[in-house]
Amino acid sequence: MRLLLDEHLGPTIAEQLGQLGHDVVAVAEVGLRQQLDTEVMAWAVGERRAVVTANYQDFRRIHDVYLSRGERHFGPALVPRRFSLSRDGFGRLIETLDRFLTEHPSEPAVESAEAWLTND
């Protein structure tokens, strides 16, 4: 599975996950900074990537729109509030994303679904 990290997650997380062997890019790295969430999702769909975001409200709505149209996507992977999005809290999120990617190595695992990240 391939990921696109939403703007509030940043390239540091993508870089560290890349060092663990995962295909992860950040919005800032691919020229999507300050773009509408619908544009971010459309880019992710075109690149066969799941969007990792803490912006549940917008991305859950976008997910519903894709489903209502019968359009395929690779899901938002939603980051619960219990994860710190500060630089100091990235370690736990990186570990969780590493585990998520290891447990879901292929696209069909999240195709047209939303996934909530857990730190269990």
N, C-alpha and C positions, 0 to 999 in steps of 0.2 A: 504494500500500500504506500501511496505517496501522499505527503501532506503539504498544505499551504497554511502558514501561521498568520493569523489576522494581525493587524497593525499593532495592537497593544501587547503582543507577545515578542516581537522583535527577532532580529537575526542572530542574536547570541544563542538562543535556544535552538534555532535551525542549525547553526554551526556545530553545537555540541552533539546534537542528534546525528548529524552527518558524520562526525568522528566515530559514532557508534555503528555506522554502516547504513543509516537510513536515508531515504531520499526526501528531504524536507527543505522547503524554501520559505522565506518570509515575504510578506507583502512588499516591504521596502526593497527587497532584492530584485523584484520582478516588475518594478515600475507601477505598482498599484497603490502607493501611499496616497491617502486622502481621497480614494475613489469610493463611490457608493457601494454598499454591501452587495447589491444585486450584481454590480460589475465584478466584484471580487469573486462571488459565487460562480458567475458565468465563466470567468477565466479558469477557475478551479475545475469546473466541469470539462472545459475544453482540454485541460491538461491531465484529466483523470486523477484529480487530487481531492482529498477531503479537506475542508476548511476547519482548522482548530481555532476556536473562539470562545471568549467569555461573554460575548454579546448574544445571549440566548434569545432575547425578544425579537431582534431583527432576523437572525438566521433561522429560528424556528418558523417564523412567518414565511421566509423565502423557501424553506424546505416544504412547507404546506402548499405553496404556489406550484412548485415543481411537481408534487404529487398530484395536485388537482388537474394539471395539464397532461399527466402521464409521461412527464419528462424524467429521464434518468439523471441521477447525480451521484456523487460519492460521499454524500453526507456531511453535515456539520458534526464535528467532534467537539462537544460542549464541555467547557472547563467550569466546574462548580466554584462557587464563591469561596469555599474552604481552602482553595489554592491561592497562595500569595502570588500576585503578579509583579511584585517588586523584584529587583535584581537579586536580593538576598534569598528570595523564596523560589528561585528558578530550579534549584536542585531537585526538590520533590516533584515538580511538574515534569522535569526532564526524565526522571526515573519512571514516572507514570506513563509518559508518552512512549518511552522505550519499551515498556512492558506491553502497552496497547499495540504498538507496531509489531512486536514479536508475536503476540497472540492473534493478530489479524494481518497476516502477511499479504493477503490478496484483496483486491477491490471488492469482490462479491460479498465479503464479510460485512461491508457497510454500504453497499449499493442501495441508493434511495432510502436510506435510513438515517436517523440521528443517533448518535452515540454519546453517552455521558461518561466522561473520564472518572474513574474511581481510583482511590489510592489503597484499595484493599490488598 
